[in-house]
């Protein structure tokens, strides 16, 4: 074996890992959409709602930075969500030119209902796995959190 063989072997699980994550996310969305009555939201709209729910009073510019999107893209998302009565804009008392974002009660209920359905779906799927596989998934959670953090802050970038 050459000195680069271990790196080559690591690429296969890393690529499969990425492919599986995307596939799992797509399948979860597809399953959950089958039980939805309301019109579906786009991924970026849902991401913005999650962010605003986690950080009420967030400015549009802060949301753009956190989501790694252009400010005008986030402004477009904000306008769409305001029109759907899922987001509320308020003037920032410290700077009247800036807007502070808040999720509406309708948005909170919609996102929470989605989270409940997602949790129930995943609990059913995971419960069907053998004990050893469930333990392996639980043991992998810290590493998955590190992967997520690594993607938030790539080498050479400021930590967000």
C-alpha positions as a Markdown table, in Angstrom:
| # | Residue | x | y | z |
|---|---|---|---|---|
| 1 | Unk | 0.0 | 0.0 | 0.0 |
| 2 | Unk | 1.1 | 3.5 | -0.7 |
| 3 | Unk | 1.3 | 6.4 | 1.8 |
| 4 | Unk | -1.9 | 7.9 | 0.2 |
| 5 | Unk | -4.0 | 4.7 | 0.4 |
| 6 | Unk | -5.7 | 5.7 | 3.7 |
| 7 | Unk | -6.8 | 9.0 | 2.3 |
| 8 | Unk | -8.2 | 7.3 | -0.8 |
| 9 | Unk | -10.1 | 4.8 | 1.5 |
| 10 | Unk | -11.6 | 7.8 | 3.5 |
| 11 | Unk | -13.0 | 9.3 | 0.3 |
| 12 | Unk | -15.5 | 6.5 | -0.3 |
| 13 | Unk | -17.2 | 6.7 | 3.1 |
| 14 | Unk | -17.2 | 10.5 | 3.0 |
| 15 | Unk | -18.8 | 10.5 | -0.4 |
| 16 | Unk | -21.3 | 7.8 | 0.6 |
| 17 | Unk | -22.0 | 9.8 | 3.8 |
| 18 | Unk | -22.8 | 12.9 | 1.8 |
| 19 | Unk | -25.0 | 11.0 | -0.7 |
| 20 | Unk | -26.9 | 9.3 | 2.0 |
| 21 | Unk | -27.6 | 12.5 | 3.9 |
| 22 | Unk | -29.0 | 14.1 | 0.8 |
| 23 | Unk | -31.1 | 11.0 | 0.0 |
| 24 | Unk | -32.4 | 10.7 | 3.5 |
| 25 | Unk | -33.4 | 14.4 | 3.6 |
| 26 | Unk | -35.2 | 14.1 | 0.3 |
| 27 | Unk | -37.0 | 10.9 | 1.4 |
| 28 | Unk | -38.1 | 12.5 | 4.7 |
| 29 | Unk | -39.5 | 15.5 | 2.9 |
| 30 | Unk | -41.3 | 13.4 | 0.4 |
| 31 | Unk | -42.9 | 11.2 | 3.1 |
| 32 | Unk | -43.9 | 14.2 | 5.1 |
| 33 | Unk | -45.4 | 16.1 | 2.1 |
| 34 | Unk | -47.8 | 13.2 | 1.5 |
| 35 | Unk | -49.6 | 14.2 | 4.7 |
| 36 | Unk | -49.6 | 18.0 | 4.2 |
| 37 | Unk | -52.7 | 20.0 | 3.5 |
| 38 | Unk | -51.1 | 23.5 | 3.1 |
| 39 | Unk | -49.0 | 24.6 | 0.2 |
| 40 | Unk | -45.4 | 23.5 | 0.6 |
| 41 | Unk | -42.6 | 26.0 | 1.3 |
| 42 | Unk | -39.3 | 26.0 | -0.5 |
| 43 | Unk | -36.2 | 24.9 | 1.4 |
| 44 | Unk | -34.8 | 28.4 | 1.7 |
| 45 | Unk | -38.1 | 29.7 | 3.1 |
| 46 | Unk | -38.1 | 27.0 | 5.7 |
| 47 | Unk | -34.4 | 27.6 | 6.5 |
| 48 | Unk | -35.2 | 31.3 | 7.1 |
| 49 | Unk | -38.2 | 30.5 | 9.2 |
| 50 | Unk | -36.2 | 28.1 | 11.4 |
| 51 | Unk | -33.5 | 30.8 | 11.8 |
| 52 | Unk | -36.0 | 33.5 | 12.7 |
| 53 | Unk | -37.7 | 31.2 | 15.2 |
| 54 | Unk | -34.4 | 30.4 | 16.8 |
| 55 | Unk | -33.3 | 34.1 | 16.8 |
| 56 | Unk | -36.4 | 36.4 | 17.0 |
| 57 | Unk | -35.6 | 40.0 | 16.1 |
| 58 | Unk | -32.9 | 39.0 | 13.6 |
| 59 | Unk | -32.1 | 41.6 | 11.0 |
| 60 | Unk | -32.3 | 40.8 | 7.3 |
| 61 | Unk | -28.5 | 41.3 | 6.9 |
| 62 | Unk | -27.8 | 39.0 | 9.8 |
| 63 | Unk | -30.1 | 36.3 | 8.3 |
| 64 | Unk | -28.3 | 36.7 | 5.0 |
| 65 | Unk | -24.9 | 36.2 | 6.6 |
| 66 | Unk | -26.0 | 33.2 | 8.6 |
| 67 | Unk | -27.7 | 31.5 | 5.6 |
| 68 | Unk | -24.7 | 32.4 | 3.3 |
| 69 | Unk | -27.1 | 34.2 | 0.9 |
| 70 | Unk | -27.1 | 37.6 | -0.7 |
| 71 | Unk | -29.0 | 40.3 | 1.1 |
| 72 | Unk | -31.4 | 40.8 | -1.8 |
| 73 | Unk | -32.2 | 37.0 | -1.9 |
| 74 | Unk | -33.1 | 37.1 | 1.8 |
| 75 | Unk | -35.2 | 40.2 | 1.2 |
| 76 | Unk | -37.1 | 38.3 | -1.5 |
| 77 | Unk | -37.7 | 35.4 | 0.9 |
| 78 | Unk | -38.8 | 37.8 | 3.6 |
| 79 | Unk | -41.3 | 39.4 | 1.2 |
| 80 | Unk | -42.7 | 36.0 | 0.2 |
| 81 | Unk | -43.1 | 34.9 | 3.8 |
| 82 | Unk | -44.7 | 38.2 | 4.8 |
| 83 | Unk | -47.2 | 37.7 | 2.0 |
| 84 | Unk | -48.0 | 34.2 | 3.3 |
| 85 | Unk | -48.4 | 35.7 | 6.8 |
| 86 | Unk | -45.6 | 33.5 | 8.1 |
| 87 | Unk | -43.2 | 36.3 | 8.9 |
| 88 | Unk | -43.6 | 39.8 | 10.4 |
| 89 | Unk | -41.2 | 42.7 | 9.8 |
| 90 | Unk | -40.8 | 45.4 | 12.4 |
| 91 | Unk | -38.7 | 48.6 | 12.3 |
| 92 | Unk | -35.5 | 48.4 | 14.4 |
| 93 | Unk | -35.9 | 51.1 | 17.1 |
| 94 | Unk | -32.1 | 51.6 | 17.0 |
| 95 | Unk | -32.1 | 52.0 | 13.2 |
| 96 | Unk | -35.4 | 52.7 | 11.4 |
| 97 | Unk | -33.9 | 51.7 | 8.1 |
| 98 | Unk | -33.4 | 48.2 | 9.3 |
| 99 | Unk | -36.1 | 45.5 | 9.7 |
| 100 | Unk | -36.3 | 43.0 | 12.5 |
| 101 | Unk | -37.9 | 39.7 | 11.7 |
| 102 | Unk | -40.3 | 37.7 | 13.7 |
| 103 | Unk | -42.1 | 34.4 | 12.9 |
| 104 | Unk | -45.9 | 34.6 | 13.2 |
| 105 | Unk | -47.9 | 32.2 | 15.4 |
| 106 | Unk | -49.1 | 30.5 | 12.1 |
| 107 | Unk | -45.4 | 29.9 | 11.1 |
| 108 | Unk | -44.5 | 28.6 | 14.5 |
| 109 | Unk | -47.4 | 26.1 | 14.5 |
| 110 | Unk | -46.6 | 25.1 | 10.9 |
| 111 | Unk | -42.9 | 24.5 | 11.6 |
| 112 | Unk | -43.6 | 22.7 | 14.9 |
| 113 | Unk | -46.2 | 20.5 | 13.2 |
| 114 | Unk | -43.6 | 19.6 | 10.6 |
| 115 | Unk | -41.0 | 18.9 | 13.3 |
| 116 | Unk | -43.5 | 16.6 | 15.2 |
| 117 | Unk | -44.3 | 14.7 | 12.0 |
| 118 | Unk | -40.6 | 14.4 | 11.2 |
| 119 | Unk | -39.8 | 13.2 | 14.7 |
| 120 | Unk | -42.5 | 10.6 | 14.6 |
| 121 | Unk | -41.4 | 9.3 | 11.2 |
| 122 | Unk | -37.8 | 9.0 | 12.3 |
| 123 | Unk | -38.7 | 7.4 | 15.6 |
| 124 | Unk | -40.6 | 4.8 | 13.7 |
| 125 | Unk | -37.8 | 4.1 | 11.3 |
| 126 | Unk | -35.1 | 4.1 | 14.0 |
| 127 | Unk | -37.2 | 1.9 | 16.3 |
| 128 | Unk | -37.3 | -0.7 | 13.5 |
| 129 | Unk | -33.5 | -1.0 | 13.5 |
| 130 | Unk | -31.6 | -3.6 | 15.6 |
| 131 | Unk | -30.3 | -2.4 | 18.9 |
| 132 | Unk | -26.7 | -2.3 | 17.7 |
| 133 | Unk | -27.6 | -0.1 | 14.8 |
| 134 | Unk | -29.6 | 2.3 | 17.0 |
| 135 | Unk | -26.6 | 2.5 | 19.4 |
| 136 | Unk | -24.3 | 3.2 | 16.4 |
| 137 | Unk | -26.5 | 6.1 | 15.3 |
| 138 | Unk | -26.5 | 7.5 | 18.8 |
| 139 | Unk | -22.7 | 7.2 | 19.0 |
| 140 | Unk | -22.4 | 9.0 | 15.6 |
| 141 | Unk | -24.3 | 12.1 | 16.7 |
| 142 | Unk | -21.2 | 13.9 | 18.2 |
| 143 | Unk | -19.3 | 13.3 | 15.0 |
| 144 | Unk | -22.2 | 14.6 | 12.9 |
| 145 | Unk | -22.4 | 17.7 | 15.0 |
| 146 | Unk | -18.7 | 18.3 | 14.3 |
| 147 | Unk | -19.2 | 17.8 | 10.6 |
| 148 | Unk | -22.0 | 20.4 | 10.7 |
| 149 | Unk | -19.8 | 22.8 | 12.6 |
| 150 | Unk | -17.0 | 22.1 | 10.1 |
| 151 | Unk | -19.2 | 23.0 | 7.2 |
| 152 | Unk | -20.3 | 26.3 | 9.0 |
| 153 | Unk | -16.7 | 27.4 | 9.3 |
| 154 | Unk | -14.3 | 26.1 | 6.6 |
| 155 | Unk | -10.6 | 26.6 | 7.1 |
| 156 | Unk | -9.6 | 30.2 | 6.3 |
| 157 | Unk | -13.1 | 31.6 | 7.0 |
| 158 | Unk | -14.2 | 33.6 | 10.0 |
| 159 | Unk | -16.3 | 31.6 | 12.4 |
| 160 | Unk | -20.0 | 32.7 | 12.1 |
